[in-house]
Each structure stands twice: as structure tokens, then as C-alpha cells.
């Protein structure tokens, strides 16, 4: 996965102020967040996406449970 710095990359996604995802000619996916870039094989990138999706689901579930907590507590008192 050694890519030349001058190698042309295709922008796949970008979030202004956060970072982006590019694909270089050698097939490596570059995930950049701030000053950090992680280079991944496409298969590893897909695994990372699935892992992040699971984390989002957990955060959403925990957020919903926390949002419901005051209502549950008020009905018990």
C-alpha cells in the first residue's frame, strides 16, 4: 500500500473542516481526519465503515435511552 505522494487520487467523500476519503490509482483508500491519514485496503475500509456504523447505532440507542430516562423517572415518583 505504498502510494507515491504525487499519485492522482479520486475524491470519494469530503466533510468541510473535518476531512475526506480518497482512492488512489493503486487502489488504496485514504481516510483523512484533520492531520491524520489512514491508508486502507478497500476491504479494510469497508470493515472500518461497518465498525463505525455499529458505534453510531450504539450512540443513538444510548442517546434515546438517556432522553427517555427523565420521563421514566418522573413516572415512577
C-alpha positions in Angstrom: 0.0 0.0 0.0 2.9 2.4 -0.7 1.5 5.3 -2.7 3.5 8.0 -4.3 2.7 11.4 -2.9 2.2 12.7 -6.5 -0.2 9.9 -7.4 -3.5 11.2 -8.6 -6.4 10.5 -6.2 -10.2 10.4 -6.8 -12.2 12.2 -4.0 -14.9 9.8 -2.8 -16.3 12.0 0.1 -15.4 15.2 1.9 -16.7 16.9 5.0 -15.6 20.5 5.2 -13.5 21.2 8.2 -13.2 17.5 9.1 -11.5 15.5 6.3 -12.2 13.3 3.4 -11.9 9.9 1.7 -9.9 9.4 -1.5 -9.0 6.5 -3.7 -5.6 6.4 -5.3 -4.6 4.7 -8.6 -3.1 1.8 -6.7 -6.4 1.0 -5.1 -5.7 2.3 -1.6 -8.4 4.2 0.3 -7.1 7.2 2.2 -9.2 8.2 5.1 -8.1 11.7 6.3 -9.4 13.3 9.5 -7.6 16.5 10.4 -3.9 16.0 10.2 -4.2 12.2 10.3 -4.5 9.9 7.3 -5.1 6.2 7.5 -4.4 4.2 4.4 -6.5 1.1 4.0 -7.2 -1.7 1.5 -10.8 -1.4 0.2 -11.8 -4.4 2.2 -10.4 -3.0 5.5 -12.1 0.3 4.7 -15.4 -1.5 4.4 -14.8 -3.2 7.8 -14.0 0.2 9.4 -17.2 1.6 8.0 -19.2 -1.3 9.4 -17.5 -0.8 12.8 -18.3 2.9 12.8 -21.9 2.2 11.8 -22.2 -0.1 14.8 -20.8 2.6 17.1 -23.3 5.1 15.7 -26.1 2.7 16.4 -24.9 2.3 20.0 -24.6 6.0 20.5 -28.1 6.5 19.0 -29.5 3.8 21.3 -27.8 5.2 24.4 -28.9 8.7 23.4 -32.5 7.5 23.1 -32.3 5.7 26.5 -30.8 8.8 28.1 -33.5 11.0 26.6 -36.2 8.7 28.0 -34.7 8.5 31.5 -36.2 11.7 32.8 -39.6 10.6 31.6 -39.3 7.2 33.2 -38.0 8.6 36.5 -40.9 11.2 36.7 -43.5 8.4 36.2 -42.0 6.4 39.0 -42.2 9.2 41.6 
